Amino acid sequence: MDKNKGSYVVSTFAGIGKSFFAKKYSSLAIDLEAIPFRHTFVAPDHTQRLQEGDFELLKGLVKQVSPEFPNNYVKEIITQLGRFPLILIVLSLETLVELDTLGIKYSIIYPELSMKNEILDRMRKRGNNEEFISKINKTLSSKKEIRALRERLNPEKLIIAKKGEYLEKILKNEYPELFM
């Protein structure tokens, strides 16, 4: 039995183009942002931004971690299986470990480290705050995270994005049947 119900689950690193792709191909993909599942925001303006779907400006802000994460996020991923051909999710080790445990297939798209400055520029252009950008800068300054992904997870594919590549190009190469 296909636990994925015909859907591809793709976990992408920040700044690869997940939100842009899902907006452009809204009948093909859903961008399942983790922020509403991972965090509880305490400031009223943060809650309003969350309700309005203004996720980019919320990344890196002070918030409380939800005790239900990643189970609540995985439950939503499962709910979306079969509804969209492509479910785009954030790169979250704890989420992907749960998907492995449940036997749900997924792929990971991770930028080559030489893309660091390009990713950081993309994040500034889309309005991420400097605290979040600094976190991403630190992550892309070492091979620690990609090593952990390779050692602890069992993705169907681990795709390394090259300089200048966005999600659309990568997905057209990896899953051409979705674009026929």
Rosetta constraint file for C-alpha pairs under 8 A:
AtomPair CA 2 CA 6 HARMONIC 7.00 0.50
AtomPair CA 3 CA 103 HARMONIC 7.15 0.50
AtomPair CA 3 CA 104 HARMONIC 5.92 0.50
AtomPair CA 3 CA 105 HARMONIC 7.91 0.50
AtomPair CA 4 CA 8 HARMONIC 7.00 0.50
AtomPair CA 4 CA 9 HARMONIC 7.92 0.50
AtomPair CA 4 CA 81 HARMONIC 5.77 0.50
AtomPair CA 4 CA 82 HARMONIC 6.96 0.50
AtomPair CA 4 CA 104 HARMONIC 6.01 0.50
AtomPair CA 4 CA 105 HARMONIC 6.70 0.50
AtomPair CA 5 CA 81 HARMONIC 5.78 0.50
AtomPair CA 5 CA 82 HARMONIC 4.76 0.50
AtomPair CA 6 CA 81 HARMONIC 7.45 0.50
AtomPair CA 6 CA 82 HARMONIC 5.76 0.50
AtomPair CA 6 CA 85 HARMONIC 6.62 0.50
AtomPair CA 7 CA 81 HARMONIC 5.69 0.50
AtomPair CA 7 CA 82 HARMONIC 5.48 0.50
AtomPair CA 7 CA 83 HARMONIC 7.71 0.50
AtomPair CA 7 CA 84 HARMONIC 6.29 0.50
AtomPair CA 7 CA 85 HARMONIC 4.47 0.50
AtomPair CA 7 CA 86 HARMONIC 5.54 0.50
AtomPair CA 7 CA 87 HARMONIC 6.93 0.50
AtomPair CA 8 CA 85 HARMONIC 6.06 0.50
AtomPair CA 8 CA 86 HARMONIC 4.85 0.50
AtomPair CA 8 CA 87 HARMONIC 6.13 0.50
AtomPair CA 8 CA 105 HARMONIC 7.57 0.50
AtomPair CA 8 CA 106 HARMONIC 6.59 0.50
AtomPair CA 8 CA 107 HARMONIC 7.95 0.50
AtomPair CA 9 CA 86 HARMONIC 6.00 0.50
AtomPair CA 9 CA 87 HARMONIC 4.77 0.50
AtomPair CA 9 CA 88 HARMONIC 6.05 0.50
AtomPair CA 9 CA 89 HARMONIC 7.21 0.50
AtomPair CA 9 CA 105 HARMONIC 6.84 0.50
AtomPair CA 9 CA 106 HARMONIC 4.66 0.50
AtomPair CA 9 CA 107 HARMONIC 6.40 0.50
AtomPair CA 10 CA 86 HARMONIC 7.28 0.50
AtomPair CA 10 CA 87 HARMONIC 6.19 0.50
AtomPair CA 10 CA 88 HARMONIC 4.99 0.50
AtomPair CA 10 CA 89 HARMONIC 6.08 0.50
AtomPair CA 10 CA 106 HARMONIC 5.56 0.50
AtomPair CA 10 CA 107 HARMONIC 4.83 0.50
AtomPair CA 10 CA 108 HARMONIC 5.82 0.50
AtomPair CA 10 CA 109 HARMONIC 7.30 0.50
AtomPair CA 11 CA 88 HARMONIC 5.92 0.50
AtomPair CA 11 CA 89 HARMONIC 4.69 0.50
AtomPair CA 11 CA 90 HARMONIC 5.29 0.50
AtomPair CA 11 CA 91 HARMONIC 5.12 0.50
AtomPair CA 11 CA 92 HARMONIC 7.95 0.50
AtomPair CA 11 CA 106 HARMONIC 7.10 0.50
AtomPair CA 11 CA 107 HARMONIC 6.07 0.50
AtomPair CA 11 CA 108 HARMONIC 4.74 0.50
AtomPair CA 11 CA 109 HARMONIC 6.23 0.50
AtomPair CA 12 CA 16 HARMONIC 6.80 0.50
AtomPair CA 12 CA 18 HARMONIC 7.09 0.50
AtomPair CA 12 CA 88 HARMONIC 7.25 0.50
AtomPair CA 12 CA 89 HARMONIC 6.49 0.50
AtomPair CA 12 CA 90 HARMONIC 5.55 0.50
AtomPair CA 12 CA 91 HARMONIC 5.28 0.50
AtomPair CA 12 CA 108 HARMONIC 5.80 0.50
AtomPair CA 12 CA 109 HARMONIC 4.74 0.50
AtomPair CA 12 CA 110 HARMONIC 6.28 0.50
AtomPair CA 13 CA 90 HARMONIC 6.61 0.50
AtomPair CA 13 CA 91 HARMONIC 5.40 0.50
AtomPair CA 13 CA 109 HARMONIC 6.35 0.50
AtomPair CA 13 CA 110 HARMONIC 5.43 0.50
AtomPair CA 13 CA 111 HARMONIC 7.05 0.50
AtomPair CA 14 CA 18 HARMONIC 7.95 0.50
AtomPair CA 14 CA 90 HARMONIC 7.40 0.50
AtomPair CA 14 CA 91 HARMONIC 7.66 0.50
AtomPair CA 14 CA 119 HARMONIC 7.72 0.50
AtomPair CA 14 CA 136 HARMONIC 7.98 0.50
AtomPair CA 15 CA 119 HARMONIC 5.42 0.50
AtomPair CA 15 CA 120 HARMONIC 7.66 0.50
AtomPair CA 15 CA 122 HARMONIC 6.07 0.50
AtomPair CA 15 CA 123 HARMONIC 6.01 0.50
AtomPair CA 16 CA 111 HARMONIC 7.72 0.50
AtomPair CA 16 CA 119 HARMONIC 7.34 0.50
AtomPair CA 16 CA 165 HARMONIC 7.72 0.50
AtomPair CA 16 CA 166 HARMONIC 5.40 0.50
AtomPair CA 16 CA 167 HARMONIC 5.62 0.50
AtomPair CA 17 CA 21 HARMONIC 5.96 0.50
AtomPair CA 17 CA 166 HARMONIC 5.73 0.50
AtomPair CA 17 CA 167 HARMONIC 5.23 0.50
AtomPair CA 17 CA 168 HARMONIC 7.57 0.50
AtomPair CA 18 CA 22 HARMONIC 6.24 0.50
AtomPair CA 18 CA 31 HARMONIC 6.45 0.50
AtomPair CA 18 CA 88 HARMONIC 6.59 0.50
AtomPair CA 18 CA 167 HARMONIC 6.48 0.50
AtomPair CA 19 CA 23 HARMONIC 6.27 0.50
AtomPair CA 19 CA 31 HARMONIC 5.85 0.50
AtomPair CA 20 CA 24 HARMONIC 6.22 0.50
AtomPair CA 21 CA 25 HARMONIC 5.96 0.50
AtomPair CA 21 CA 29 HARMONIC 7.76 0.50
AtomPair CA 21 CA 167 HARMONIC 6.86 0.50
AtomPair CA 21 CA 168 HARMONIC 6.27 0.50
AtomPair CA 22 CA 26 HARMONIC 5.25 0.50
AtomPair CA 22 CA 28 HARMONIC 7.57 0.50
AtomPair CA 22 CA 29 HARMONIC 5.18 0.50
AtomPair CA 22 CA 30 HARMONIC 5.52 0.50
AtomPair CA 22 CA 31 HARMONIC 5.59 0.50
AtomPair CA 22 CA 88 HARMONIC 7.91 0.50
AtomPair CA 25 CA 29 HARMONIC 6.03 0.50
AtomPair CA 26 CA 30 HARMONIC 6.65 0.50
AtomPair CA 27 CA 84 HARMONIC 7.33 0.50
AtomPair CA 28 CA 84 HARMONIC 5.93 0.50
AtomPair CA 28 CA 85 HARMONIC 5.69 0.50
AtomPair CA 28 CA 86 HARMONIC 6.11 0.50
AtomPair CA 28 CA 178 HARMONIC 7.85 0.50
AtomPair CA 29 CA 84 HARMONIC 5.72 0.50
AtomPair CA 29 CA 85 HARMONIC 6.31 0.50
AtomPair CA 29 CA 86 HARMONIC 4.58 0.50
AtomPair CA 29 CA 87 HARMONIC 5.71 0.50
AtomPair CA 29 CA 88 HARMONIC 6.94 0.50
AtomPair CA 30 CA 84 HARMONIC 6.73 0.50
AtomPair CA 30 CA 86 HARMONIC 6.60 0.50
AtomPair CA 30 CA 87 HARMONIC 5.24 0.50
AtomPair CA 30 CA 88 HARMONIC 6.00 0.50
AtomPair CA 31 CA 87 HARMONIC 6.50 0.50
AtomPair CA 31 CA 88 HARMONIC 4.89 0.50
AtomPair CA 31 CA 89 HARMONIC 6.36 0.50
AtomPair CA 32 CA 77 HARMONIC 7.55 0.50
AtomPair CA 32 CA 87 HARMONIC 6.90 0.50
AtomPair CA 32 CA 88 HARMONIC 5.85 0.50
AtomPair CA 32 CA 89 HARMONIC 5.22 0.50
AtomPair CA 32 CA 90 HARMONIC 7.47 0.50
AtomPair CA 33 CA 55 HARMONIC 7.88 0.50
AtomPair CA 33 CA 89 HARMONIC 6.40 0.50
AtomPair CA 33 CA 90 HARMONIC 6.54 0.50
AtomPair CA 34 CA 38 HARMONIC 5.81 0.50
AtomPair CA 34 CA 73 HARMONIC 6.63 0.50
AtomPair CA 34 CA 89 HARMONIC 7.39 0.50
AtomPair CA 34 CA 90 HARMONIC 6.47 0.50
AtomPair CA 35 CA 39 HARMONIC 5.74 0.50
AtomPair CA 35 CA 55 HARMONIC 7.02 0.50
AtomPair CA 35 CA 59 HARMONIC 7.86 0.50
AtomPair CA 36 CA 40 HARMONIC 7.30 0.50
AtomPair CA 36 CA 50 HARMONIC 7.06 0.50
AtomPair CA 37 CA 66 HARMONIC 7.05 0.50
AtomPair CA 37 CA 68 HARMONIC 7.70 0.50
AtomPair CA 37 CA 69 HARMONIC 6.22 0.50
AtomPair CA 37 CA 70 HARMONIC 7.53 0.50
AtomPair CA 37 CA 72 HARMONIC 6.22 0.50
AtomPair CA 37 CA 73 HARMONIC 5.62 0.50
AtomPair CA 38 CA 65 HARMONIC 5.84 0.50
AtomPair CA 38 CA 66 HARMONIC 5.37 0.50
AtomPair CA 38 CA 68 HARMONIC 7.70 0.50
AtomPair CA 38 CA 69 HARMONIC 5.26 0.50
AtomPair CA 38 CA 70 HARMONIC 6.95 0.50
AtomPair CA 38 CA 73 HARMONIC 7.57 0.50
AtomPair CA 39 CA 63 HARMONIC 6.21 0.50
AtomPair CA 39 CA 64 HARMONIC 5.53 0.50
AtomPair CA 39 CA 65 HARMONIC 4.57 0.50
AtomPair CA 39 CA 66 HARMONIC 5.07 0.50
AtomPair CA 40 CA 63 HARMONIC 5.93 0.50
AtomPair CA 40 CA 64 HARMONIC 5.10 0.50
AtomPair CA 40 CA 65 HARMONIC 6.19 0.50
AtomPair CA 40 CA 66 HARMONIC 6.00 0.50
AtomPair CA 41 CA 46 HARMONIC 5.99 0.50
AtomPair CA 41 CA 47 HARMONIC 5.85 0.50
AtomPair CA 41 CA 62 HARMONIC 7.57 0.50
AtomPair CA 41 CA 63 HARMONIC 4.90 0.50
AtomPair CA 41 CA 64 HARMONIC 6.32 0.50
AtomPair CA 42 CA 46 HARMONIC 7.10 0.50
AtomPair CA 42 CA 47 HARMONIC 7.09 0.50
AtomPair CA 42 CA 63 HARMONIC 6.47 0.50
AtomPair CA 42 CA 64 HARMONIC 7.58 0.50
AtomPair CA 43 CA 47 HARMONIC 6.48 0.50
AtomPair CA 44 CA 48 HARMONIC 6.29 0.50
AtomPair CA 45 CA 49 HARMONIC 6.22 0.50
AtomPair CA 46 CA 50 HARMONIC 6.18 0.50
AtomPair CA 46 CA 58 HARMONIC 6.89 0.50
AtomPair CA 47 CA 51 HARMONIC 6.23 0.50
AtomPair CA 48 CA 52 HARMONIC 6.19 0.50
AtomPair CA 49 CA 53 HARMONIC 6.15 0.50
AtomPair CA 49 CA 54 HARMONIC 5.03 0.50
AtomPair CA 49 CA 55 HARMONIC 7.16 0.50
AtomPair CA 49 CA 58 HARMONIC 7.44 0.50
AtomPair CA 50 CA 54 HARMONIC 5.81 0.50
AtomPair CA 50 CA 55 HARMONIC 6.34 0.50
AtomPair CA 50 CA 58 HARMONIC 7.59 0.50
AtomPair CA 54 CA 58 HARMONIC 7.05 0.50
AtomPair CA 55 CA 59 HARMONIC 6.56 0.50
AtomPair CA 56 CA 126 HARMONIC 7.27 0.50
AtomPair CA 56 CA 127 HARMONIC 6.44 0.50
AtomPair CA 56 CA 128 HARMONIC 5.36 0.50
AtomPair CA 57 CA 127 HARMONIC 6.21 0.50
AtomPair CA 57 CA 128 HARMONIC 5.33 0.50
AtomPair CA 57 CA 129 HARMONIC 6.35 0.50
AtomPair CA 58 CA 128 HARMONIC 7.78 0.50
AtomPair CA 58 CA 129 HARMONIC 7.96 0.50
AtomPair CA 59 CA 128 HARMONIC 6.63 0.50
AtomPair CA 59 CA 129 HARMONIC 6.99 0.50
AtomPair CA 59 CA 132 HARMONIC 5.94 0.50
AtomPair CA 60 CA 129 HARMONIC 6.64 0.50
AtomPair CA 60 CA 130 HARMONIC 7.91 0.50
AtomPair CA 60 CA 131 HARMONIC 5.42 0.50
AtomPair CA 60 CA 132 HARMONIC 4.36 0.50
AtomPair CA 61 CA 131 HARMONIC 7.64 0.50
AtomPair CA 61 CA 132 HARMONIC 7.90 0.50
AtomPair CA 65 CA 69 HARMONIC 7.67 0.50
AtomPair CA 68 CA 72 HARMONIC 5.62 0.50
AtomPair CA 69 CA 73 HARMONIC 6.33 0.50
AtomPair CA 70 CA 74 HARMONIC 6.11 0.50
AtomPair CA 70 CA 94 HARMONIC 6.49 0.50
AtomPair CA 70 CA 95 HARMONIC 5.46 0.50
AtomPair CA 70 CA 98 HARMONIC 7.91 0.50
AtomPair CA 71 CA 75 HARMONIC 6.07 0.50
AtomPair CA 71 CA 95 HARMONIC 7.69 0.50
AtomPair CA 71 CA 98 HARMONIC 7.88 0.50
AtomPair CA 72 CA 76 HARMONIC 6.40 0.50
AtomPair CA 73 CA 77 HARMONIC 6.28 0.50
AtomPair CA 73 CA 95 HARMONIC 7.47 0.50
AtomPair CA 74 CA 78 HARMONIC 6.21 0.50
AtomPair CA 74 CA 95 HARMONIC 6.46 0.50
AtomPair CA 74 CA 98 HARMONIC 7.25 0.50
AtomPair CA 74 CA 99 HARMONIC 7.21 0.50
AtomPair CA 75 CA 79 HARMONIC 6.23 0.50
AtomPair CA 76 CA 80 HARMONIC 6.31 0.50
AtomPair CA 77 CA 81 HARMONIC 6.48 0.50
AtomPair CA 77 CA 87 HARMONIC 7.56 0.50
AtomPair CA 80 CA 84 HARMONIC 6.75 0.50
AtomPair CA 80 CA 87 HARMONIC 7.34 0.50
AtomPair CA 81 CA 87 HARMONIC 7.53 0.50
AtomPair CA 85 CA 178 HARMONIC 7.53 0.50
AtomPair CA 91 CA 96 HARMONIC 7.84 0.50
AtomPair CA 91 CA 108 HARMONIC 7.55 0.50
AtomPair CA 92 CA 96 HARMONIC 6.24 0.50
AtomPair CA 93 CA 97 HARMONIC 6.14 0.50
AtomPair CA 93 CA 149 HARMONIC 7.14 0.50
AtomPair CA 94 CA 98 HARMONIC 6.45 0.50
AtomPair CA 95 CA 99 HARMONIC 6.38 0.50
AtomPair CA 96 CA 100 HARMONIC 6.17 0.50
AtomPair CA 96 CA 153 HARMONIC 7.04 0.50
AtomPair CA 97 CA 101 HARMONIC 6.27 0.50
AtomPair CA 97 CA 152 HARMONIC 7.64 0.50
AtomPair CA 97 CA 153 HARMONIC 6.35 0.50
AtomPair CA 98 CA 102 HARMONIC 6.23 0.50
AtomPair CA 99 CA 103 HARMONIC 6.10 0.50
AtomPair CA 99 CA 104 HARMONIC 5.11 0.50
AtomPair CA 99 CA 105 HARMONIC 7.21 0.50
AtomPair CA 99 CA 106 HARMONIC 7.85 0.50
AtomPair CA 100 CA 104 HARMONIC 6.04 0.50
AtomPair CA 100 CA 105 HARMONIC 7.25 0.50
AtomPair CA 100 CA 153 HARMONIC 7.12 0.50
AtomPair CA 100 CA 154 HARMONIC 6.52 0.50
AtomPair CA 100 CA 155 HARMONIC 7.89 0.50
AtomPair CA 105 CA 155 HARMONIC 6.72 0.50
AtomPair CA 105 CA 156 HARMONIC 6.13 0.50
AtomPair CA 106 CA 155 HARMONIC 5.48 0.50
AtomPair CA 106 CA 156 HARMONIC 5.67 0.50
AtomPair CA 106 CA 157 HARMONIC 7.31 0.50
AtomPair CA 107 CA 155 HARMONIC 5.18 0.50
AtomPair CA 107 CA 156 HARMONIC 5.28 0.50
AtomPair CA 107 CA 157 HARMONIC 4.63 0.50
AtomPair CA 107 CA 158 HARMONIC 5.89 0.50
AtomPair CA 107 CA 159 HARMONIC 7.51 0.50
AtomPair CA 108 CA 155 HARMONIC 6.65 0.50
AtomPair CA 108 CA 157 HARMONIC 6.26 0.50
AtomPair CA 108 CA 158 HARMONIC 4.88 0.50
AtomPair CA 108 CA 159 HARMONIC 6.03 0.50
AtomPair CA 109 CA 158 HARMONIC 6.10 0.50
AtomPair CA 109 CA 159 HARMONIC 4.75 0.50
AtomPair CA 109 CA 160 HARMONIC 5.84 0.50
AtomPair CA 109 CA 161 HARMONIC 6.49 0.50
AtomPair CA 110 CA 146 HARMONIC 7.71 0.50
AtomPair CA 110 CA 158 HARMONIC 7.48 0.50
AtomPair CA 110 CA 159 HARMONIC 6.29 0.50
AtomPair CA 110 CA 160 HARMONIC 5.04 0.50
AtomPair CA 110 CA 161 HARMONIC 5.86 0.50
AtomPair CA 111 CA 115 HARMONIC 6.17 0.50
AtomPair CA 111 CA 116 HARMONIC 7.83 0.50
AtomPair CA 111 CA 160 HARMONIC 5.40 0.50
AtomPair CA 111 CA 161 HARMONIC 4.46 0.50
AtomPair CA 111 CA 162 HARMONIC 6.39 0.50
AtomPair CA 111 CA 163 HARMONIC 7.97 0.50
AtomPair CA 112 CA 116 HARMONIC 7.78 0.50
AtomPair CA 112 CA 160 HARMONIC 5.83 0.50
AtomPair CA 112 CA 161 HARMONIC 5.85 0.50
AtomPair CA 112 CA 162 HARMONIC 5.91 0.50
AtomPair CA 112 CA 163 HARMONIC 7.48 0.50
AtomPair CA 113 CA 140 HARMONIC 5.80 0.50
AtomPair CA 113 CA 141 HARMONIC 7.14 0.50
AtomPair CA 113 CA 142 HARMONIC 7.79 0.50
AtomPair CA 113 CA 143 HARMONIC 7.88 0.50
AtomPair CA 114 CA 163 HARMONIC 7.03 0.50
AtomPair CA 115 CA 119 HARMONIC 6.04 0.50
AtomPair CA 115 CA 162 HARMONIC 6.97 0.50
AtomPair CA 115 CA 163 HARMONIC 5.30 0.50
AtomPair CA 115 CA 164 HARMONIC 7.90 0.50
AtomPair CA 116 CA 120 HARMONIC 6.19 0.50
AtomPair CA 116 CA 137 HARMONIC 6.87 0.50
AtomPair CA 116 CA 140 HARMONIC 5.85 0.50
AtomPair CA 116 CA 141 HARMONIC 7.59 0.50
AtomPair CA 117 CA 121 HARMONIC 6.10 0.50
AtomPair CA 118 CA 122 HARMONIC 6.23 0.50
AtomPair CA 118 CA 163 HARMONIC 7.56 0.50
AtomPair CA 118 CA 164 HARMONIC 7.76 0.50
AtomPair CA 119 CA 123 HARMONIC 6.26 0.50
AtomPair CA 120 CA 124 HARMONIC 6.32 0.50
AtomPair CA 120 CA 133 HARMONIC 6.33 0.50
AtomPair CA 120 CA 136 HARMONIC 7.49 0.50
AtomPair CA 120 CA 137 HARMONIC 6.95 0.50
AtomPair CA 121 CA 125 HARMONIC 6.21 0.50
AtomPair CA 122 CA 126 HARMONIC 6.30 0.50
AtomPair CA 123 CA 127 HARMONIC 6.36 0.50
AtomPair CA 123 CA 128 HARMONIC 5.50 0.50
AtomPair CA 123 CA 133 HARMONIC 6.81 0.50
AtomPair CA 124 CA 128 HARMONIC 5.64 0.50
AtomPair CA 124 CA 129 HARMONIC 7.45 0.50
AtomPair CA 124 CA 130 HARMONIC 7.96 0.50
AtomPair CA 124 CA 133 HARMONIC 7.56 0.50
AtomPair CA 128 CA 132 HARMONIC 6.63 0.50
AtomPair CA 128 CA 133 HARMONIC 6.72 0.50
AtomPair CA 129 CA 133 HARMONIC 6.39 0.50
AtomPair CA 130 CA 134 HARMONIC 5.90 0.50
AtomPair CA 131 CA 135 HARMONIC 6.38 0.50
AtomPair CA 132 CA 136 HARMONIC 6.38 0.50
AtomPair CA 133 CA 137 HARMONIC 6.07 0.50
AtomPair CA 134 CA 138 HARMONIC 6.24 0.50
AtomPair CA 135 CA 139 HARMONIC 6.32 0.50
AtomPair CA 136 CA 140 HARMONIC 6.14 0.50
AtomPair CA 137 CA 141 HARMONIC 6.14 0.50
AtomPair CA 138 CA 142 HARMONIC 7.24 0.50
AtomPair CA 139 CA 143 HARMONIC 7.89 0.50
AtomPair CA 139 CA 144 HARMONIC 7.66 0.50
AtomPair CA 139 CA 145 HARMONIC 6.85 0.50
AtomPair CA 143 CA 147 HARMONIC 6.01 0.50
AtomPair CA 144 CA 148 HARMONIC 6.25 0.50
AtomPair CA 145 CA 149 HARMONIC 6.21 0.50
AtomPair CA 146 CA 150 HARMONIC 6.22 0.50
AtomPair CA 147 CA 151 HARMONIC 6.12 0.50
AtomPair CA 148 CA 152 HARMONIC 5.82 0.50
AtomPair CA 148 CA 153 HARMONIC 7.91 0.50
AtomPair CA 149 CA 153 HARMONIC 5.52 0.50
AtomPair CA 150 CA 154 HARMONIC 7.64 0.50
AtomPair CA 161 CA 165 HARMONIC 6.19 0.50
AtomPair CA 161 CA 166 HARMONIC 7.74 0.50
AtomPair CA 161 CA 170 HARMONIC 7.38 0.50
AtomPair CA 165 CA 169 HARMONIC 6.54 0.50
AtomPair CA 165 CA 170 HARMONIC 7.04 0.50
AtomPair CA 166 CA 170 HARMONIC 6.56 0.50
AtomPair CA 167 CA 171 HARMONIC 5.99 0.50
AtomPair CA 168 CA 172 HARMONIC 6.14 0.50
AtomPair CA 169 CA 173 HARMONIC 6.33 0.50
AtomPair CA 170 CA 174 HARMONIC 6.12 0.50
AtomPair CA 171 CA 175 HARMONIC 5.40 0.50
AtomPair CA 171 CA 176 HARMONIC 7.16 0.50
AtomPair CA 172 CA 176 HARMONIC 4.87 0.50
AtomPair CA 172 CA 178 HARMONIC 7.68 0.50
AtomPair CA 172 CA 179 HARMONIC 6.86 0.50
AtomPair CA 175 CA 179 HARMONIC 7.76 0.50
AtomPair CA 176 CA 180 HARMONIC 6.94 0.50
